[in-house]
Amino acid sequence: MSSVVAVIGMLAFLGACFSTSMWMGPVQHQDPMRVGILFLLLQGPAFVLIPIVSRLRHQVAASWLLTSGFLLLAAGCLLFTRLDVTDPGLDAFVAPALLIGVGFALTVSSVTTVALNSVPPNLAGMASATTNMLRDLGFALGPVAEAARP
């Protein structure tokens, strides 16, 4: 199950990142600095929160963190779908981007823990490697899924 979670979580995150870059770049012709600011909101929370989530995993079950991360990712992606593609302002992007960023931080750090806790200790290396490979598969499928949308 954690394998499916790894693929879906990373597909959602990178799909949102790809859509945002296409929306802000080729569609709206935004300045690269403005696009960069938006990506700080998408990816910045991971830099801040992953060390905190690592400590929090000792107090809260990783499955709860993972579920919370997915809910935040889903909420952010849902809010992104409701944005007006013709509006060049960044204000509407702030809340969805932060939700996706925080959701990603909770998800990426928890999915490996869930995978490792679901196998005997002698198979931990295999579980970690499989999770990383499936996470990369999700990263590869995200832009493909977004580009294939009508």
C-alpha positions in Angstrom: 0.0 0.0 0.0 2.8 2.4 0.8 4.0 1.8 -2.8 0.8 3.1 -4.3 0.9 6.1 -1.8 4.4 6.9 -2.9 3.5 7.0 -6.6 0.2 9.0 -6.1 1.8 11.5 -3.7 4.7 12.3 -5.9 2.5 12.3 -9.1 0.2 14.9 -7.4 3.1 17.1 -6.2 5.1 17.2 -9.4 1.9 17.4 -11.5 1.0 20.5 -9.6 4.5 21.9 -10.0 4.5 21.2 -13.8 1.0 22.7 -14.2 2.1 25.8 -12.3 5.2 26.3 -14.4 3.3 25.9 -17.6 0.5 28.2 -16.4 2.8 30.9 -15.2 5.4 30.6 -18.0 4.1 29.9 -21.5 0.4 30.7 -20.8 0.7 34.0 -18.8 4.3 34.9 -19.8 5.2 35.8 -16.2 8.6 37.0 -15.2 10.9 34.1 -14.1 11.4 35.8 -10.7 7.6 35.7 -10.1 7.5 32.1 -11.0 10.4 31.4 -8.7 8.6 33.1 -5.8 5.7 30.8 -6.4 8.0 27.8 -6.4 9.4 28.9 -3.1 5.9 28.6 -1.7 5.5 25.1 -3.3 8.9 23.7 -2.2 10.0 25.9 0.6 7.9 24.3 3.3 9.7 21.0 2.7 13.1 22.5 3.6 11.6 23.9 6.8 9.2 21.1 7.8 11.0 17.9 7.0 13.4 18.1 10.0 10.4 19.0 12.2 8.3 16.1 10.8 11.2 13.7 11.4 11.1 14.6 15.1 7.3 14.6 15.1 7.2 11.0 13.7 8.4 9.8 17.1 5.3 11.3 18.7 2.7 10.8 16.0 2.1 7.7 13.9 3.6 8.1 10.4 0.3 7.0 8.9 -1.4 10.0 10.5 1.2 12.3 9.1 0.9 10.7 5.7 -2.8 11.0 5.7 -2.6 14.6 6.8 -0.1 15.3 4.0 -2.4 13.7 1.4 -5.3 15.7 2.6 -3.3 19.0 2.3 -2.0 18.0 -1.1 -5.5 17.2 -2.3 -6.9 20.5 -0.9 -4.2 22.5 -2.5 -4.6 20.8 -5.9 -8.4 21.3 -5.7 -7.9 25.0 -5.0 -5.5 25.2 -7.9 -8.2 23.9 -10.2 -10.5 26.7 -9.2 -8.0 29.5 -10.1 -8.6 31.8 -13.1 -5.9 31.2 -15.7 -6.2 34.7 -17.0 -5.5 36.4 -13.6 -1.8 37.3 -13.5 -1.8 38.0 -9.8 0.0 35.8 -7.4 -2.3 36.3 -4.4 -4.7 33.5 -5.4 -1.8 31.1 -5.7 -0.4 31.6 -2.1 -2.9 29.4 -0.1 -3.0 26.5 -2.6 0.8 26.5 -3.0 1.4 26.5 0.7 -1.1 23.7 1.2 0.7 21.6 -1.5 4.1 22.4 0.0 3.2 21.5 3.5 1.3 18.4 2.3 4.4 17.4 0.3 6.7 17.8 3.4 4.4 15.6 5.5 4.0 13.0 2.7 7.6 12.6 1.5 9.1 12.2 4.9 6.4 9.8 6.1 6.0 7.4 3.2 9.4 5.9 3.7 8.7 5.4 7.4 5.5 3.6 6.7 7.2 1.4 4.1 10.1 0.5 6.5 7.7 -0.2 9.4 5.7 -2.6 7.2 8.5 -5.1 6.6 10.9 -7.1 8.8 14.2 -5.3 9.6 16.2 -7.5 7.3 14.1 -6.2 4.3 14.4 -2.5 5.3 16.9 -1.8 2.5 14.7 -3.3 -0.1 11.6 -1.4 1.2 13.5 1.9 1.1 14.8 1.3 -2.4 11.4 0.3 -3.7 9.8 3.3 -2.1 12.4 5.6 -3.6 12.0 4.0 -7.1 8.2 4.4 -6.9 8.5 7.9 -5.7 10.7 8.6 -8.8 8.0 6.9 -10.9 5.4 9.3 -9.5 7.8 12.2 -10.2 8.0 11.0 -13.9 4.3 10.5 -14.3 3.2 13.8 -12.8 4.2 16.0 -15.8 3.0 13.3 -18.2 -0.5 13.2 -16.6 -0.7 16.9 -16.6 0.4 17.3 -20.2 -2.1 14.7 -21.3 -5.0 16.6 -19.8 -7.3 18.2 -22.4 
